[in-house]
Amino acid sequence: MGEVIEYFGEGFVTQYVLNEPASDDSKLVFETEVIENLVGGKARWTIKKTGENEIETIFDVSFPGRDFVCFGTNKMSKQ
């Protein structure tokens, strides 16, 4: 199982684990296992391969009792 840990300058940690059923050869989906700054909330970080030299990242947040909402996307390409 994959794991990603983010350390923020503000002093909190967010730990993600790979959601294997939601991931495949062109998409990795990580969901929070530990999130110190959003009690009862969740975050999801998706990395998609959109082309031979391109990826897109999507950051979603779910507040307590709510569905996930997109908080930002990035598209990156290798020249």
N, C-alpha and C positions, 0 to 999 in steps of 0.2 A: 504494500500500500504506500503511495506517495504521500509526502508531507512537506508543507511549506510553512515557515515561521517568519512573520514580519515583526521587526522591532521598530517602534516609533520613537522619535526624539522626545515626545511628550511623556514617555515612560511606560507605555502599555504594550502588550504583546497580543498578536492575533495569530492563532495556529490553525492552518487549513489541512484537510486530508482529501485525498483524491476520491471523488465519487466515481467509482469504476463503472457502474451500470450506465451512467450518463455520459461517459467518455468513450472515445473510439480513436482510430488512427489519425483523424484530422481534428480532434477536439479533446481537450483536457478540461474537466470541471472539478474545481476544488471548492469545498464548503468548510465553513468554520467548525472547528471542534472546540476551540477555546477562543473567546473574544472578551477582552477585559473592559472595553470602554462602552459596550452596548448591552446592558443586562437584559436578558431575554430575547435579544435580537440575533440575527444571523447575517452572514455575508457569504457571497458566492463569487468566485473569480474564474472566468472561463477564458481559455486560450484556444483560438480557432486558427487553423491553417487555411487561409483563403486563396492562396496561390502558391506557385513554386517558390517564390521568395517573399511571401507576404503572410503576416499574421494579424489577427485582431484580438484585442483583449476586451472583456466586458466585466464590469464590476457592478454587482447587484447587492442590495441590502434589503433585509426584511426586518421591520420593527415588530415588537411583540404583538401577536395576534393579526398580523398583516401579511399580504403576499409580497414576494420579492419585487423590487422596483429598481430599474437601471439607474445607477449613479454616475456612470461614465463609461466611455469606450475609447480605445486607442487603436489606430491602424499603423502598422509599421512595415516597411519594405526594405529589403536589402538591395542596394544598387550594384 
